Amino acid sequence: MSEDISAVEAAPSRGRRKVREGIVASNAMEKTAVVEVVERVRHPRYAKTVQRTKRLYAHDEANDVRVGDRVRLVETRPLSKLKRWRVEQVLERAR
């Protein structure tokens, strides 16, 4: 009986989806947005903070994001050759 409880307690920690925030760089495709995510990491030798930019392809079902919008992305199953993210929320509209 106690073995079943420990298995249930361990289950919620598995399967957490990654969440990223970034700026929309392109929305020229149908239901797809290219989002640039900036990551700040310390250089291993020089200990200086370095910016690294990733361009992620994200699914935008409503097709309503515009270039310059800040959006929150959520990891999802592969939707196409390059799309592995989904636009969850528009945090800030471009001016």
C-alpha positions as a LaTeX table, in Angstrom:
\begin{tabular}{lrrr}
\hline
Residue & $x$ (\AA) & $y$ (\AA) & $z$ (\AA) \\
\hline
Met1 & 0.00 & 0.00 & 0.00 \\
Ser2 & 2.76 & 2.49 & 0.89 \\
Glu3 & 4.53 & 1.76 & $-2.43$ \\
Asp4 & 1.48 & 3.00 & $-4.38$ \\
Ile5 & 1.46 & 6.32 & $-2.49$ \\
Ser6 & 5.14 & 7.06 & $-3.25$ \\
Ala7 & 4.55 & 6.45 & $-6.97$ \\
Val8 & 1.64 & 8.91 & $-6.96$ \\
Glu9 & 3.67 & 11.56 & $-5.14$ \\
Ala10 & 6.51 & 11.34 & $-7.66$ \\
Ala11 & 4.24 & 11.73 & $-10.71$ \\
Pro12 & 3.53 & 15.52 & $-10.60$ \\
Ser13 & 7.25 & 16.44 & $-10.95$ \\
Arg14 & 7.48 & 14.71 & $-14.35$ \\
Gly15 & 6.45 & 16.27 & $-17.65$ \\
Arg16 & 6.80 & 19.96 & $-16.90$ \\
Arg17 & 6.68 & 22.00 & $-20.11$ \\
Lys18 & 9.38 & 24.59 & $-20.71$ \\
Val19 & 8.26 & 28.22 & $-20.82$ \\
Arg20 & 10.16 & 31.02 & $-22.58$ \\
Glu21 & 9.58 & 34.72 & $-23.19$ \\
Gly22 & 10.72 & 36.54 & $-26.29$ \\
Ile23 & 10.13 & 39.17 & $-28.95$ \\
Val24 & 8.37 & 38.33 & $-32.24$ \\
Ala25 & 10.87 & 38.77 & $-35.09$ \\
Ser26 & 8.66 & 37.65 & $-37.99$ \\
Asn27 & 5.02 & 36.78 & $-38.62$ \\
Ala28 & 5.14 & 36.35 & $-42.41$ \\
Met29 & 4.03 & 32.69 & $-42.30$ \\
Glu30 & 0.51 & 31.37 & $-41.80$ \\
Lys31 & $-0.14$ & 30.60 & $-38.11$ \\
Thr32 & 3.60 & 30.69 & $-37.34$ \\
Ala33 & 5.71 & 33.31 & $-35.60$ \\
Val34 & 9.49 & 33.46 & $-35.29$ \\
Val35 & 10.35 & 34.53 & $-31.74$ \\
Glu36 & 13.80 & 35.63 & $-30.59$ \\
Val37 & 14.59 & 34.52 & $-27.05$ \\
Val38 & 17.59 & 36.16 & $-25.35$ \\
Glu39 & 19.46 & 34.07 & $-22.81$ \\
Arg40 & 22.10 & 35.54 & $-20.50$ \\
Val41 & 24.83 & 33.12 & $-19.43$ \\
Arg42 & 28.14 & 33.53 & $-17.66$ \\
His43 & 31.20 & 32.82 & $-19.76$ \\
Pro44 & 32.92 & 29.76 & $-18.29$ \\
Arg45 & 36.44 & 31.22 & $-18.33$ \\
Tyr46 & 36.01 & 35.01 & $-18.15$ \\
Ala47 & 32.89 & 35.12 & $-15.94$ \\
Lys48 & 31.44 & 37.89 & $-18.07$ \\
Thr49 & 27.72 & 37.78 & $-18.84$ \\
Val50 & 27.15 & 36.94 & $-22.50$ \\
Gln51 & 23.88 & 37.24 & $-24.43$ \\
Arg52 & 22.83 & 34.33 & $-26.63$ \\
Thr53 & 19.86 & 34.62 & $-28.96$ \\
Lys54 & 17.74 & 31.70 & $-30.14$ \\
Arg55 & 15.14 & 31.95 & $-32.89$ \\
Leu56 & 12.22 & 29.67 & $-32.05$ \\
Tyr57 & 9.36 & 28.84 & $-34.43$ \\
Ala58 & 6.06 & 29.01 & $-32.56$ \\
His59 & 2.50 & 28.09 & $-33.50$ \\
Asp60 & 0.07 & 31.02 & $-33.39$ \\
Glu61 & $-3.41$ & 29.60 & $-33.91$ \\
Ala62 & $-5.21$ & 32.96 & $-33.96$ \\
Asn63 & $-2.56$ & 34.52 & $-36.25$ \\
Asp64 & $-2.74$ & 37.75 & $-34.21$ \\
Val65 & 0.85 & 38.43 & $-33.09$ \\
Arg66 & 2.77 & 41.26 & $-34.73$ \\
Val67 & 6.47 & 41.98 & $-35.06$ \\
Gly68 & 7.79 & 43.48 & $-31.82$ \\
Asp69 & 5.24 & 41.88 & $-29.48$ \\
Arg70 & 6.53 & 40.27 & $-26.28$ \\
Val71 & 5.07 & 36.77 & $-26.01$ \\
Arg72 & 5.19 & 33.76 & $-23.71$ \\
Leu73 & 5.92 & 30.43 & $-25.40$ \\
Val74 & 5.15 & 26.94 & $-24.13$ \\
Glu75 & 6.88 & 23.79 & $-25.31$ \\
Thr76 & 4.65 & 21.39 & $-27.23$ \\
Arg77 & 4.83 & 18.28 & $-29.39$ \\
Pro78 & 6.47 & 18.67 & $-32.82$ \\
Leu79 & 3.98 & 20.47 & $-35.06$ \\
Ser80 & 6.20 & 20.61 & $-38.17$ \\
Lys81 & 9.85 & 20.26 & $-39.13$ \\
Leu82 & 10.88 & 23.30 & $-37.05$ \\
Lys83 & 7.89 & 24.16 & $-34.81$ \\
Arg84 & 8.12 & 22.85 & $-31.24$ \\
Trp85 & 6.60 & 25.83 & $-29.39$ \\
Arg86 & 3.16 & 27.42 & $-29.06$ \\
Val87 & 2.29 & 31.06 & $-28.33$ \\
Glu88 & 0.53 & 30.95 & $-24.97$ \\
Gln89 & 0.04 & 34.65 & $-24.25$ \\
Val90 & 0.86 & 38.09 & $-25.63$ \\
Leu91 & 2.50 & 39.89 & $-22.72$ \\
Glu92 & 3.04 & 43.28 & $-24.36$ \\
Arg93 & 1.96 & 44.68 & $-27.72$ \\
Ala94 & 4.44 & 46.46 & $-29.99$ \\
Arg95 & 4.11 & 50.21 & $-30.11$ \\
\hline
\end{tabular}
